[in-house]
Each structure stands twice: as C-alpha cells, then as structure tokens.
C-alpha cells in the first residue's frame, strides 16, 4: 500500500508508464533494473515526489543505500507534509526511530478504509477478542463488574474493537486520523460520537477524569513514544478507570521501527511508560494480534489502572 498511488500522475505519460513498469519490476524482485528505469524517468520529471520515493525503494532494494537516501530526501523535499512516509524510510536506513507524520497515517488509512476489515481478516486479526478477554479477566481480578459508563476508542479504525465491547459500555466515542475510517466506523451504529483527529490531541481536549475506559486496538503501533498518550490517558481516566491496548513487541530494548514501518515496543519499555504515566499494570500478556507472511507478529495485550 503506497501513499504515492494517490498522486495519480507526474503529468508526463511517458514517465507514468516507466513508473508503473518499475513498480512491476520491484514486485517481481528486480529492484536494480527498476532503479535504472526510474533514474531515467526522474530526469524527465524531477519534481514528482512519488517517483523519487519509488526510486528510493528500488535503490534500497538493490543495496544502494547512499543513493536510496538521496532519493528519499528528494521525495521529502517535494512532499513536506510527508504523505509518502519518506521520514520513516530515511530512519530505517540509519537504524533510527522517527515519528510518523499525521499526513502519512491519514493518507495510508484513507485509501485503505474500504477494504480494511477484509484485509485484517486475511491476517487473522484478533485484536478485538484479545482486548475483550483481557478486560473481562481484569475486571474479574479487580472484583468489579465488566461494565463501563463511557469508553474512548483511540485510533478506532472501522470500529472493530468498539463493536466487540459495545455490550459492556454505556456510551462509546472514537477518534481516528482518517476521515474515511470514521465514515466506515459510523456504519457500525455503536458510537455516540466520532472525531477525525489525532488521538493525543483528542485526549488533551477532554476534561480530567472524564471516562472510566480507554482502549486502543492495533493503534499504538503507529506511535513511537508512548509516554504522551499514556500520560493524557491517565489524566482523562477517572480513579479506578482502565486502559486496555495492544502493541507489537520485540525481544530487544526500547522502540523498534520495523520493516513494515510500524513500531514495536519492548515489554520493559511499555511497563516503564505506564509507571511514569501513573498507571498500574493489571495484566500484560504476550499475544499476537495478527499474522504477517503467515507468521504471528509478537505482541502484548495490556490492561492498566488509574489507582487514584
């Protein structure tokens, strides 16, 4: 899935044809020939950001890191909002972690919304079930009923998690960067209110002690630093309120930007971020929410409590 596909033409039919041929060569496993073809194309259409981005992908695939870096830098210069995600590709080349731009996430999911549920089904996505089970177990361990007055769904997508939890929550609100995802979530008929916006800002705009449940399924993998979202969640939760979420994880330390351009968070990092936000861990279980290339992606399902 490439944000570059939304910018449909370079304005030069010859360049457009070469870009499509190059894309096909990359998909066939021939990035070196794709890079040669794209290099010629970009001599004709040097101000076309998606062409530079694809050239970066081809050069990276061919092992030409220096020239891949140059191509991604050109793409970013022509696309300062970074709809294409060049910042992430540059970070990967350097072995670093960088934040995703809001424009990249918005465009990514706007074009994905209509086929989102079907795509997740093919990946054996289990996020809603895992969050439901984790909340039920947490409520049992805390000696409270599995019932909440209000739930805030962060990065709600099409509303898969909210639909699963709706029998246990009096009123549901959701936020997602993608207006097209919000349109799909509206069709669920389970939300009192839906907002197209960034989730940390959404929480920051709410009063303190506003809700007793916050949840996020497959959303925090698009955040590098979890401290801001967890700090705002703690502020918005009333005492005794719960937050439940999934993350992708890895065996190392800290934050990893995976080759899928999603973030994985080490368990120790997650626990530290929760503690620093003033949230007490109720449960933190190793579970995979989805598969990639038929293999389970390592993950965590977490429930935490605002104790005071």
C-alpha positions in Angstrom: 0.0 0.0 0.0 1.6 3.2 -1.2 0.5 6.8 -0.5 2.2 7.6 -3.8 -0.6 6.0 -5.6 -2.9 8.8 -4.6 -0.9 11.3 -6.6 -2.0 9.7 -9.9 0.2 11.3 -12.5 3.5 13.1 -13.0 1.9 15.0 -15.8 4.1 13.1 -18.4 2.5 9.9 -19.8 5.9 8.5 -20.7 7.2 9.0 -17.1 3.9 7.5 -15.7 4.4 4.3 -17.8 8.0 4.0 -16.7 7.0 4.3 -13.1 4.4 1.6 -13.5 6.9 -0.7 -15.2 9.4 0.0 -12.4 6.8 -0.8 -9.8 6.2 -4.1 -11.5 9.9 -4.9 -11.6 10.2 -4.2 -7.9 7.3 -6.6 -7.2 9.0 -9.2 -9.4 12.1 -8.9 -7.3 14.2 -6.9 -9.7 14.9 -3.6 -7.9 18.2 -2.9 -9.8 16.5 -2.7 -13.2 13.7 -0.7 -11.6 16.2 1.8 -10.2 17.8 2.2 -13.7 14.4 2.8 -15.3 13.3 5.2 -12.6 16.5 7.2 -12.7 15.8 7.9 -16.4 12.2 8.8 -15.5 13.2 11.3 -12.8 15.5 13.1 -15.2 12.3 14.0 -17.1 10.0 14.6 -14.1 12.3 15.8 -11.3 9.6 17.4 -9.3 7.4 14.3 -8.9 7.7 13.2 -5.2 6.2 9.6 -5.7 8.7 8.9 -8.4 11.6 9.8 -6.2 10.0 7.8 -3.3 9.7 4.7 -5.6 13.3 5.3 -6.8 14.4 5.3 -3.1 12.6 1.9 -2.6 14.2 0.5 -5.7 17.7 1.6 -4.8 17.3 0.4 -1.2 16.2 -3.0 -2.5 19.2 -3.1 -4.8 21.5 -2.4 -1.8 22.5 1.2 -2.9 21.9 2.8 0.5 23.6 6.2 -0.3 21.6 6.8 -3.4 18.4 5.5 -1.8 18.9 8.1 0.9 19.3 10.8 -1.7 16.1 9.7 -3.4 14.1 9.7 -0.2 15.5 13.1 0.7 14.3 14.4 -2.7 10.8 13.0 -2.1 10.6 14.6 1.3 11.7 18.0 0.0 8.9 17.8 -2.6 6.4 16.4 0.0 7.0 18.5 3.2 3.9 17.1 4.8 5.4 13.7 4.3 2.3 11.9 3.0 4.6 9.3 1.5 6.5 8.4 4.7 10.0 9.3 3.5 11.0 10.3 7.0 10.4 6.7 8.1 12.3 5.2 5.2 15.3 7.5 6.0 15.1 6.5 9.7 15.2 2.8 8.7 18.3 3.4 6.5 20.0 4.9 9.5 18.8 2.3 12.0 16.9 5.0 13.9 13.4 5.7 15.1 11.4 8.7 13.8 7.9 9.9 14.3 5.2 9.2 11.7 3.7 12.3 10.1 0.0 12.7 10.6 -0.4 13.2 6.8 1.3 9.8 6.2 -1.1 8.0 8.6 -4.2 9.8 7.3 -3.4 9.1 3.6 -2.4 5.5 4.4 -5.8 4.7 6.0 -8.0 6.9 3.9 -7.1 4.7 0.9 -7.3 1.5 2.9 -10.6 2.1 4.7 -13.0 0.4 2.2 -11.1 -2.9 2.3 -9.7 -2.6 5.9 -11.9 -5.3 7.5 -11.3 -7.8 4.7 -7.6 -7.2 4.8 -7.4 -7.8 8.6 -9.5 -11.0 8.3 -6.8 -12.3 5.9 -4.2 -11.5 8.6 -6.2 -13.4 11.2 -6.6 -10.2 13.2 -7.6 -11.0 16.8 -7.3 -7.6 18.5 -11.0 -7.2 19.5 -11.2 -10.6 21.0 -7.9 -10.2 22.9 -8.9 -6.8 24.4 -12.4 -8.1 25.3 -10.9 -11.2 27.0 -8.2 -9.1 28.8 -10.8 -6.6 30.1 -13.1 -9.4 31.3 -10.2 -11.0 33.2 -9.0 -7.7 34.6 -12.5 -6.8 35.9 -12.7 -10.3 37.5 -9.3 -9.9 39.1 -10.3 -6.5 40.5 -13.6 -7.8 41.8 -15.7 -5.4 39.7 -18.4 -6.0 37.1 -17.4 -5.9 33.4 -19.4 -2.7 32.8 -18.3 0.9 32.0 -20.2 4.2 31.7 -18.1 5.6 28.8 -15.4 4.2 26.5 -13.0 6.2 24.4 -11.7 4.3 21.3 -8.3 5.6 20.3 -7.3 5.0 16.6 -10.8 3.5 16.2 -10.4 2.5 12.6 -13.7 0.9 11.3 -14.8 0.2 14.9 -14.0 -3.4 15.2 -13.0 -3.3 18.9 -15.9 -1.0 19.8 -18.4 -3.4 18.2 -16.9 -6.2 20.3 -17.1 -4.2 23.6 -20.3 -2.3 23.0 -22.4 -4.6 25.3 -20.2 -3.6 28.2 -20.0 0.1 27.6 -22.8 2.7 28.1 -21.6 5.2 25.6 -18.7 5.0 23.1 -16.7 7.7 21.4 -14.0 7.1 18.8 -11.2 9.1 17.2 -9.1 8.3 14.1 -6.9 10.4 11.9 -8.6 9.1 8.7 -11.9 10.6 7.8 -12.6 7.6 5.6 -12.1 5.3 8.5 -14.5 7.5 10.6 -17.1 7.1 7.8 -16.7 3.3 7.9 -16.9 3.4 11.8 -20.2 5.4 11.6 -21.8 2.5 9.8 -21.3 0.3 12.9 -24.0 2.3 14.7 -22.3 1.8 18.1 -20.7 5.2 18.7 -22.3 8.2 20.4 -19.7 10.4 18.7 -16.8 10.1 16.3 -14.0 12.5 15.6 -11.5 12.7 12.8 -8.3 13.8 14.6 -5.1 12.8 16.3 -5.6 10.7 19.4 -3.2 12.6 21.8 -4.8 15.9 20.8 -8.3 14.3 21.2 -7.5 13.3 24.8 -5.8 16.6 25.5 -9.0 18.4 24.6 -11.1 16.5 27.2 -11.6 17.4 30.8 -9.8 15.5 33.6 -11.5 12.3 35.0 -13.8 12.2 32.0 -14.2 8.5 31.4 -13.8 5.1 33.0 -12.5 3.2 30.0 -9.9 4.0 27.2 -9.0 1.3 24.7 -6.9 1.1 21.5 -6.6 -2.0 19.2 -3.7 -2.0 16.8 -3.3 1.8 17.1 -0.2 2.3 19.3 2.0 0.6 16.7 1.7 4.0 14.9 3.2 5.9 17.8 6.9 5.8 18.6 6.9 7.3 22.1 4.0 6.0 24.2 4.6 8.5 27.1 2.3 11.3 25.7 -0.7 9.1 25.0 -0.4 7.3 28.4 0.0 10.5 30.3 -3.1 12.0 28.7 -5.0 8.8 29.2 -4.2 8.8 32.9 -5.4 12.4 33.2 -8.7 11.7 31.4 -9.4 8.4 33.3 -11.3 8.7 36.5 -9.9 7.0 39.6 -10.4 3.3 39.1 -10.7 3.6 35.3 -9.0 1.2 33.0 -7.0 1.5 29.8 -6.6 -1.5 27.5 -4.4 -1.7 24.4 -2.3 -3.8 22.1 1.2 -3.2 20.9 3.6 -5.1 18.7 6.7 -6.0 20.7 10.3 -7.3 20.2 13.0 -9.0 22.2 15.3 -6.0 22.4 15.1 -2.8 24.3 13.0 0.4 23.8 11.3 1.2 20.5 12.0 -0.5 17.2 10.8 0.8 13.7 10.0 -2.5 11.9 10.5 -3.0 8.2 6.7 -2.8 8.0 7.0 0.8 9.1 5.1 0.0 12.3 6.6 0.4 15.8 7.3 -2.4 18.2 7.7 -1.6 21.9 9.7 -3.8 24.2 7.7 -5.0 27.3 10.1 -3.3 29.7 9.6 0.0 27.8 5.8 -0.4 28.0 5.9 -1.1 31.7 8.2 1.8 32.3 6.0 4.2 30.3 2.9 3.1 32.2 4.6 3.6 35.6 5.9 7.0 34.6 2.3 8.0 33.5 0.9 6.9 36.9 -0.9 3.8 35.6 -0.7 0.5 37.4 -0.4 -2.7 35.3 -3.2 -5.1 35.8 -2.2 -7.5 33.1 0.5 -7.6 30.4 0.3 -10.8 28.3 2.3 -11.9 25.3 -0.3 -12.4 22.5 -0.2 -11.9 18.7 -3.0 -9.9 17.3 -2.2 -10.6 13.6 0.0 -12.5 11.2 2.4 -11.3 8.5 3.6 -13.7 5.8 1.7 -16.4 7.7 3.7 -15.9 10.9 2.4 -14.4 14.1 3.6 -10.9 14.9 4.9 -10.8 18.5 2.6 -8.5 20.6 1.4 -7.6 24.0 -2.2 -7.1 25.3 -2.1 -4.7 28.3 -4.7 -3.6 30.8 -3.7 -0.8 33.3 -5.5 1.1 36.1 -5.6 4.6 37.3 -5.5 3.8 41.0 -6.0 7.3 42.5 
